[in-house]
Amino acid sequence: MTRLPELLAPAGNWLCARAAVENGADAIYFGLEKFNARLRSDNFTEPELPALVAFLHERGVKAYVTLNTLIFSRELEQLEQYLRSIIIAGVDAVIVQDIGLCRLIRHLSPDLPIHASTQMTISSRAGVEFAEALGCEVVVLARECSLKQINQIQTQTQAKLEVFVHGALCVAYSGQCLTSESLGGRSANRGECAQACRMVYQLIADGKEVNLGDRQYLLSPQDLAGLAVLPELVRTGVSCLKIEGRLKSPEYVATVTRTYRAALDRIAQALPPEQGQDQYNLEMAFSRGLYPGWFEGIDHQKLVHGRYAKKRGVYLGEVSKVEGDRLYVQLKAPLKPGDGVVFDSEEGGRVYQVEVQGEFSLVGFGKHGINWQKVRPGCGMWKTSDPALDRQVRQTYRGESPQFAQPLDLEVHGVIGQVLTLIGRDRGGHVAQVQSSMPLVAAQVHALATEQLRKQLGRLGQTPFYLARLENHLESGLILPVSELNHLRRSLVEKLLELRRRPQVWQLHRQATYRQLLPTLEQGANHPPVQLTLLVRDLSQLAAAISAGISVIYCEFEDPRHYRQAVKLGSDREIILAPPRISKPQEQWILDQMQAANPSGYLIRNYDHLKFLTRNPDQKYIGDFSLNLANPLSAQYLMAEYPLARLTASYDLNFGQLQDLLQTSPPTWWEVTVHQHIPMFHMEHCVFCAFLSEGTDYTNCGRPCEKHEVKLRDRAGVEHPLKADAGCRNTLYNGMAQTAAEHLPALISLGVRYLRLEFLTESAIAVSRTIAAYEQLLNGKITGAELWQTLKRQTKINNQMGVTRGAIG
């Protein structure tokens, strides 16, 4: 049989947990009240944890706790107590994003399994190795990896890899989305995503709105469905397939888990797929359109269709004619009274009548609830609710008795005059043994045969087991009362369940504390003078920075061929190059091209950069914001393990949290970005290709990113600039510049010596004016409040959207 990966299902509450268990999940993942990336879910409480783990283990299902958010400095003490509870509860693993949290777990427990969350943005072998060095034994790859890339990474490492197989797709790389933080102070890295990707946007190219017809949801991907490529996915050798959906209903969890469980079992038995009913069930569970995501490679025309962002379900057909509260449609899927539908116009309701009339069906609705002025011929109709199917699904997890059974192997031993010994083994390695209370005797008529034993001992219907194998080692011609066999069966099952309920026992260093991992603070150190550093994105901005006397300049150009010229222009400065934020297999050429420019150093943005760009002792390396450093434990690890000159504080920190970080780690380690257009969505999805070309990827799109200046206008009227990088990934930047101007004096007093200004599309004149304004503050000529007012005036003069205080304010 084919070795199957583990099937991992989501659970936002107890009903979802039961739905996952009763429909064949091998493991579930869930969050507690804090430190998990789905705070809007019901979640479980810390006191509930032991009971939940016992329930799951009794059913042979593993329990994974999500601690997959960034951790702030003041939370370390509370987090430590959380971890102690989690370790003692005997969960099977914790899923982690934060580097410092990985260190703390290993400090408290050397053997509690750690899984690297997809929030760690791992898309290459180097990322897997980085996670392994932190003590992670399973690595969840970024959802943007194709089957080919997954297979390549798996063949290069012995690590266990996990991939998402079904559910909602974030348009941005997980761990690299700052949209909610930028627009509303709700960080996706803290479980507070506001789903701005599901909103309407208008495409502005070269200052004019592009008419895209009914395509308005430019950043809302279809939902991931890996069912069609499941055999290929299994062949890659990944250890775990993960279903998204901790915010979804128990019906969703049950349906998706059951579908993939059955599909995996068919693969194991070399049986053909049954995708017709499966597709219907998955679409009814939840669907914005189902698509294999990036598994089969990049196709920008299909990933985001742009027509809707809410659940649609099963497509029923186009409305042919409307008569009052009835309509005619040529149905493409079953429809019956009681089903719920929605139209492309977002109108919807419950069906009261379905009458077949030739090739069309007459569909009637109630008198209220639908604005028929918005439902016209040609409008698409979708089935969003099937109450009969929902009732059927609920029956799988609402009953008292277990619905999903796991295999149990039995052995029967005995000789005449001695007791019968019954041994049971489950597939989790648990073994139990019971003996009869009376001896075996010679049979007068019907001796115990294998079939009778199978019949009697296989009566496991009220238990979580089914009889898989029975080995009969009894002497022939023996008998034991049926009542005794029943008693043996019940006793054996109870012993096995008791064994399974026991929590995993992990080591816990009770004297260990997070304080032992804190970095040593500098006492009375001589701090260097405060200086501005600049990040520029074209050669004219670079020239302005050089003219202004800036000595440390970061260059991030879409075209790497311009880096040689940049290094030459700034030959008497530190010209530090900024590689793309994401690295994937077969993209080493980008780093090679940058190295050929022989810069002063690099802005280190991911784990590939840590591995491949930090080898020259004569160059300078600065860890960037994308490493998500938000606490002193994370910072101390990188500063100790890699030759980094300094680190950039996470953009998820407000001023109070940044202050805590600067007071618990050496402030000279840190560079703080105080002026920028914050990068909101960083995504594999190319808006240029999808909506300004008919191409599928960079090979046939015609490179509209090089020909047009593109912005996306949101519902508030703010136009956000869109840029492509060397890897053809898009970043949508906040249209309003953000500044920490009013906090600069406090940052300097806290010991920060490097203050970064980042520019996007500003002219050379605007760059010069902004530099001059900040230097006035540093020289004591204006206050932070006056700088704020100056920046507001300048943005109006430069015809920009404005300036805000942003997250740090």
C-alpha positions, 0 to 999 in steps of 0.5 A: 500500500502507498504510504499516506500523509497525515490528514490534518483538520482545523477546529475552532471549537468542540463541535469542529473537533468532533466533526474532524475526528468522526470524519477521519482526521489523523490530527487536528490543529486548534488555538487557545485564547491568545497567541494564535493566528485566528483570534476571531475563532471560538478557540479553546481555553487553557483549562479545557486543554487536558480534556480536549487532548484526552478526547483526541488521543482516545480517538487516536487523533493527534493534538496540535496547538497553534502558537503561530503569531509574533510574540511581543516583549511584554508577553514572554512571561505569560507565554512561558506559563502557557507553554508549561500548561501545553507541555503538561497537557501532553499535546503532540506538537505546537505550530510556531511562527516566532523565532524567539518562541522556538528558542523558548520552547526548546529551553523549557522542553528539549523534546516537545515537537515544534512545527514551523508555521506557514507564517514563517514564509518558508519556500526553499531548502534554506528555509527548511534548514533554518527551521530545523536549526531552531528545533522544528521537526515539521515544516509547513511550506508556503502555499505558493509552492508548486508540486515541482518545487515541493518535490524538489525541496523534499528531495533535498532534505530529510525534514518532514514537510507539510502543505495546505491541501484545501481551503481559503488562500491568502493572496499575500505570503503568510507572514508577509502581509501588513495590510491590516496592520497598515490600514487599521492596526490589526496585524495578520501576524497577530491573528487579527487579519481584516481580510482586505484582500476580499474587498473591491479595488479599481485598477488605475493604469497611468492615471486612468481607471481600467474598465474591467467589467464585472471584475472588481475583486482584484486580490481575492483568490479562488479557494484552494482545492488539491483533490485533483492533484492528490495522487501527485501530492502524495507521491512527493512524499510530504508527511502531512496535508493540511485543511484550512478553516478554523473560522469555518463551520463544523459542517465544512470541517466534516465535509472536507475532512471526509472527502479527503479521507476517502480520497486518500484511502482510495489512493492507498488501495489504488482505486480510481477517484470519485470526483463528481460527488466530491466536487459537489460536496466541497463546493457546498461546504464553502467555495469562492470557486475551487482551484488547485492554487499554485500546485500546477504552477502559475496561471494568473488568469485563473487564480483570481477571477475577480468576479466575487469574493464571498461564498458561491457554492455550486453553479446552477446556470444563467437566468433565462427569464424572470416573471415576478418572484419566479424565474426560468433557468437551464439547471446545471446541477440539482435544485429542490425546494428548501435549497438556498441560492444567490445571484451574481448581483448578491441577491439571494433567497430560499427556493419554494418551487422547482418545476421542470418544463422541457429543458428549462426549470421554473424556480419559484421563491417566496414573496419577500427578501429578494430585490427582483430589480437586481435579478435579470436575464443573464445573471448567474445563479448559485446554490449556496445551501443544501439543507438535506446535505447539511443534515446528512453531514451533521449526523456524522458527528452529532451522535453519542457513539463514535462514527469513525472507527480505526483498525484493531488487531487481536490475538487469541491464545489459550490451551485446555485448562488454562485461561484465554488470553486476548491481546489487542493492538491499535495502529498507534502502538498501544497494546493491551492484554486481558485474560478470562476469569475461567479456564478453557474447556473441551467443547462438547459440540461447537468449538471456538473457531476463528469465524465465531471469535471474529463474530463475537470479538468484532462487535465493536460498534459502540467503540472507536475501533473495527476489527482488522485482523484476528490471529487465532492461536487457540488449541483446537476443540476448546470452548468458552461462554459467549458472555465471557468473550463479550466481557473480555472484549469490553475489558480490552477496549477499556484498557486500550482507551485508558492507554490512549487517553494518557497525555504525551509525556514531555520533558519540562525543565521546571527551573528554566525561565525566559529571562535566562535567554534575554540578551545582555544589555550594554552598560554605559556603552559609547553610542555612535552618532545618530544617522539617517539611512535611506532605501531608494528604488531608482537611480534618480532617488539614489542620486538625491540621497548621495547629494544629500550626504547620506552615507548608508543607502539601500537600493531595491530595484526591480531590474537587478541590472541597474545594481552595478551602476548604483554601486559605481555611483555610490562608490564612496558610500555604503551601497547595500542591495535589497534582494527580493523578499521571497526566494524559491528553488531555481531563483539563485540567479537573482542573488548571483546577479546582485553579488556580481555588482560587488556592493557594500552589503545586503539587506537580509530579508529571508533565510536564503539570504542568511545562508547565501549572502552572509559569507563575505567578512568584508561586507555588511549585513542588515536583517530587514523587517521581513524577518519579523523580529518583535522580541529580544529572544528572536533578535538575540538568536540572529545576532548570535548565529549570523554576522549581522551588523544590526536588525530592523524592527518588525513593522507590527510594533507600535511605539509602546511595543517598540519601546519594550523591545529597545529596553530588553535588547541592546538598542544599538542592534536596531534600525527603525524605519521611521518614514515609508509607504508600508508594503501591504500585500506581498504576493505571488499573484501578479495583478499586472499579468492578470488584468493588463494582459492575456498571459498566464505568467512572465513568459507570455505576459508582455511585461506590462509592469515595465510599461505602466504605472499601476495603482489600486484604488480602495473603497476610501478612494486611496490609490495604492501603488503596485510594484513588481520585483525581480521574481515577478512578485507584486507588492501593493504599497500604502498610498499614504506615507507613514511617519514616526516623526513625533517619536524620533526624539524618544527613539533617539533617547532610547538609544536607536542610532539608525533611522531609516527613510524608505522611498517609493515613487517620490521624485528626486526633489521630494526625496531631497526635501524629505531628507532635509526635513528629517535632518532639521529635526535631528539637528534640533531646529524643529520639533517632531510635531513641526516635522509632522506638519512639514511632511503633510505640507510636502505631500500636498505639494508633491501631489501625493495621497498624504502622510499618516502616523501609521502603526508606530504612532 
